Amino acid sequence: MHSEEYLELHYDLLSHKALLSCGRKAYVLPDIYETKEMAQVAAQKFAWEKLGLKERAAGCRTAADLPVWLR
């Protein structure tokens, strides 16, 4: 992954919503997540499938291999 593609996950404890930042773009994940760990798994899957990191993330064989920084 390029340095501008670092994934940062912002999880709101009150609303149980998650915001995924990738480079200069941010995406609100569509569901409600009970825990930040559940939000992290959803963020990895979203980045893998929707953002095309499946093809661009060197060294990652599955979505679970994507590094996500929790904020």
Number of C-alpha atoms within 10 A of each C-alpha: 15 9 8 9 15 16 21 19 24 18 20 14 12 6 10 14 19 24 18 25 20 18 13 8 8 13 14 13 16 10 11 12 19 12 13 19 12 12 24 23 14 20 26 22 18 17 20 21 13 10 12 11 20 17 12 13 18 11 9 16 11 13 19 15 12 23 15 19 13 14 10
